[in-house]
Amino acid sequence: MSDQGSQAEIVRKSLKRRYRKERRFRAYGILAIAIALSALVVLFTDIISKGYTGFMKTTITMEVELDGEMMYLDDATDERQLKMADFVEPLLQALIKQVPGATQDDKDAVRELLNPYASIELRNLLEVHPEWLGSTQAVTVLAHTDVDVYAKHAGDDAYSIKLDERQQRWVDQLMEEGVVQTSFNDVFFTSGDSRDPSRAGVLGAIVGSLLTMFVTLILSFPIGIAAAIYLEEFAPQNRFTDFIEVNINNLAAVPSIIFGLLGLAVFINLFGLPRSVPFVGGLVLTLMTLPTIIISSRAAIKSVPPSIREAAEGIGASKMQVVLHHVLPLAMPGMLTGSIIGMAQALGETAPLLLIGMVAFIVDVPTGFFDSATVLPVQVFLWAGSPELAFIERASAAIMVLLAFLMSMNALAVWLRKRLERRW
Amino acid sequence: MNTMNPKISSEADGQSVESGEAVPLREQPEETIIEEGKTVGKPFADNPKFKLRNVSVAYGKDRAIKDISLDIGRNEVISFIGPSGCGKSTFLRCLNRMNDSIDICRITGQLMLEDEDIYSSKRDVVELRARVGMVFQKPNPFPKSIYDNVAYGPRIHGLANRKSELDDIVENSLRKAGLWNEAKDRLDSVATGMSGGQQQRLCIARAIAVSPEVILMDEPCSALDPIATARVEELISEMSESYTIVIVTHSMQQAARVSHRTAYFHLGHLVEVNETNKVFTSPEHDLTESYITGRFG
């Protein structure tokens, strides 16, 4: 009896210590999560606060008199004439009319408010509407990058304002009148890279990324899953398969730049494939993604309960039928999740693509697997290295686009897992 | 007769043969000597379904089954009893080659189903398992609909040419398994949503659906409550009219209720086989007596 009493006493004494330990452990956990979350918050606020202006463009809207004589153009349907015609002059004249106190002598100063691309915009408009020649139309064109920077960042010391004081006053007034406006930057999503920040966009990089991802998916998903199934279900257990297994695990830990070197040496130098193309990028990323897909697929196959296998075998299903009818459907959610995570990794990968030349300055939006292209993370890398701050805000905006892609891919992975998961 | 070295063994068998079961026996009876390959009682029958001679099974170096010879008759219900780790499940699984997937498992001896060697290289294991079905310890329906569970076997073996034929097979199998009334209105619902007893009967229906000659049952009731157990036992008795049934069980009452003959296994030896009432009322071997009187196991 006394024995029991003293034992209870010992237990009671240790209880306090045990609970303290548990509380301490929980506090550590909460602390760890708090640190992770705050890092995430800092990252996001920084990127969003720096980058949201990248999603805005500055435009000038004005009544442009499309005088054929001034433009040296009497037939807007004639392509040769369109090429030769002067589209700067009508824009300049229209803007001079809008700018208070500006005369013909201020042409050069006013011209600096217009985007060099504005004349091409006007020509494109006239190509679509040849009947506008001779009339006066309200036309909206891009403002010069300097105006864009001033409109968005006046008063921010980080940005150097290149407009002189008179031009700044003009822009202030034009903004009040609503001639100069900032609006959603559709150019950012509809054009490729450019030397001019206000005309630079991510469409080229997005398409490049999609093409590269497509090649990666088409190659790595079937190869990875086939390898996983073979290794898990059919391969004999011997030294050789152990060796393969160890090496797959090793490959998963190889720095991605090594895969880039491999791609450069093998695909480009040995096989003579072109540089900077999504096809080669996809091949390199396939090599990088394969180990991830194989490892996660094998884990998914392993997690299929043996009772299901036995049930199918007990009825007389052949090995192939067991795999196709039972193991694969049950392992599919895990395989898909692993593959999507691998693809998300590949989507964010920069280093190996630098080595195979996808880092070139490419203006055109790629249209095929063998067009020169770049990808989103490389585009971010290119812009972030630019001395112009106007490019930095575009880099931040591109990061947001990239993050949006990654998050939607992860969301897809979660959704697929929830959707396909079956209980047994 | 003894092809393996005739080791006299009564030390605890190191290898656990049945998953999830602890090997150590509670207590060894005083040094009882088992002579390898020697079985008391009536191990042989005329015109048997299975003719098993000098069967030994080894997992690597551990011998799980030691020189067992046994006949299993037609339309007979025979139950295998014995303490955990005695090899009864291993022996059962040899009958439809479920041990094939274990790489280190080696089987020697002669195993004949209707005078055809089960382990001959010419024997197709798929065909064998279509003839010798199996029901497992834990109900393991596929995570599919009830209908698809039962229809799976006939589908892969191509037993039905038309949808209506398949419907008939499913209905018949479910009827035989006594599940038709409960399941007929929910054939499309997921099988894993049923109760444990229903799931086990579904597994029996699934096994019946391919019209096997033999049904092997590995502790089919160990995961079921007494009511579901009674239902399954009833089913076994009904099925014995048309099938040969081999059942491994830990419940001696169950063995006594359902089986015609009972085989007692001990440490990989087949100690005694006899008519069930004989085994339970007047066992010939000391070990059998110790076991059924509950002194160990």
Interface residues (C-beta under 8 A of the other chain):
Chain A: P236 Q237 P305 S307 I308 R309 E310 A311 A312 E313 G314 I315 G316 A317 S318 Q321 H325 H326 L330 R422 R423 W424
Chain B: N96 M98 S101 D103 V126 E127 L128 R129 A130 G133 M134 V135 F136 K138 N140 P141 F142 P143 Y152 G153 I156 H157 T192 C203 R206 A207 V210
